[in-house]
Amino acid sequence: MSGGNVEQNVRAFYDAIGWKLESDGHYQNARYEDLRPVSAEYIHRCHLRITPYFADGGKYLLDAGCGPIQYAEYLTYSENFEKRVCADISITALKEARKRIGEHGLFVVADVANLPFAPEVFDGIVSLHTLHHLPLDLQKKAWFELVRTLNPGKTAAVVNGWTESAMMKRWQPWVERAEKVGHWIARLRGKERSEKQPRVQASAAVQTQKSKAVENGQATGTFVRKMDAAWLRTELADLSGQIRIEIRCWRSVSVRWLRALIHPPYGKLALRRLFSLEEEDPEVYGEMGQYPLIILRKQ
Ligand SMILES: C[S@@+](CC[C@H](N)C(=O)[O-])C[C@H]1O[C@@H](n2cnc3c(N)ncnc32)[C@H](O)[C@@H]1O
C-alpha cells in the first residue's frame, strides 16, 4: 500500500472512530490505554516525564500528531511557550484540540512527513504515538522533518512504541498465564461476556486497518517490520552531525502487561517500584521496554 493510502486510512479511522467522544467521556482511542485507577498514578507520572525537557519554553512548540491533546498532563508541555502548533492529518483531532487549548494553539492539517513549516522555526517539538502510523520509509522522512524544523540548541521529544520489546517478550508467558486466570475468574463471576464486548469492537477497528494494510501488500510497511533501537540509530545515522540522540524510558510496559498483571490491592505499589527502577536505569528500560522516550538535541 502506498504512503498516500496508509495516510488516508489512518485519517479516516481517526476522523470517524478514534477521536469520537463516547458516553463515558473518553475518546474511543483511549480504549487502548489502561484507564483503571490502579494504574493511574504510574501512567500520570510517565506522561510527566516529558515536561522538564520543555521547561525553558520559547515561541512555538510543535505537537506533531497532536490528536485532541487528550490527557491533562499533555497541557504542561507547552505551558512555557507562546503558542502550541498542533499538527495532525485528522481534522476531528484538531477541532477537539482547539476545544482544549483555544487561543494558545495554532491548528494545522499537516502530514508529519511533509511539514509545511520553514526550517528551524520551533523552539521545541513533541510527538507522541504518531510516527508508527507511517510506512517505514516515510518514518525516516518524518524524523528528518522534525530535525529540519527544530531550532538549533533546542529539543524534540518523541514517544513511539518499539514493534518488539525484549522486556515484554520475556514477560509474555506470564502475561498469557495471568490472562487465562483472569478469564476463568471472570467466567466464574459470570462477567466475561459483558466486559469483553467493548474490547472486541475496539480491536475490530484496528484490525480493519491492519488487515487492509496487509491485504494491500504492505508486508514491509507500518505494522510488520521490526522497529527497535538499532533500527532507529541506523535510520538517523545521516543526522549524526546535527543531532545528539538519547533513548530513555517513557513507559517500559505495554497496556496488555498492565491489564494482565496489575491489580489491587498491590498493583499500585508494584508500579511505584517499577517507576523507580525505570528512573534508576532509563537507558536500559528505554531500549528494552515497550515505549522509549527519544530525545533529539539539535546542535
Ligand atoms: C495514537 S494518536 C496519538 C495522538 C496524541 N499524540 C496522543 O498521544 O494522544 C495518533 C495521531 O497521529 C495522527 N497521525 C497519523 N499519521 C499522521 C501523519 N502522517 N501526519 C500527521 N498526523 C498523523 C492521527 O491522526 C492521530 O491523531
The ligand as a Gaussian input file, in Angstrom:
#p B3LYP/6-31G(d) Opt

LIG

0 1
 C       -2.375000       7.418000      18.537000
 S       -2.828000       9.037000      18.103000
 C       -1.810000       9.968000      19.235000
 C       -2.340000      11.338000      19.477000
 C       -1.612000      12.112000      20.570000
 N       -0.263000      12.444000      20.187000
 C       -1.633000      11.325000      21.854000
 O       -0.599000      10.827000      22.296000
 O       -2.707000      11.216000      22.436000
 C       -2.003000       9.323000      16.561000
 C       -2.327000      10.662000      15.905000
 O       -1.424000      10.852000      14.835000
 C       -2.145000      11.364000      13.722000
 N       -1.401000      10.994000      12.515000
 C       -1.245000       9.772000      11.974000
 N       -0.465000       9.829000      10.875000
 C       -0.117000      11.134000      10.722000
 C        0.657000      11.848000       9.768000
 N        1.232000      11.232000       8.733000
 N        0.797000      13.166000       9.925000
 C        0.207000      13.827000      10.956000
 N       -0.558000      13.207000      11.887000
 C       -0.715000      11.886000      11.768000
 C       -3.508000      10.715000      13.828000
 O       -4.478000      11.443000      13.102000
 C       -3.732000      10.739000      15.338000
 O       -4.366000      11.928000      15.753000

